[in-house]
Amino acid sequence: MSEVRILGKREIGAAIRQRRRELALSQEGLAVRLNVSYQQVQRYESGRTGITVESLQLVAQALAVSIDYFFRCDSILHE
């Protein structure tokens, strides 16, 4: 049986940061799209704050990706 890798909030945050940077979007810009503070975006990206499924769906929409993007970005998650 192959080993299943469980992703944590730091890996999800790294994927959010990578996609935001790909779009040349600032933390402030993403915060406006999500209707949260830029500090909240910082907490998501650093993994200091876990992200709810509902919020992750909003992030995916704001970053123009499907929600599974955050779970299949293996190369991003190994930065």
Beta strands, then each sheet from edge to edge (+ up, - down):
end
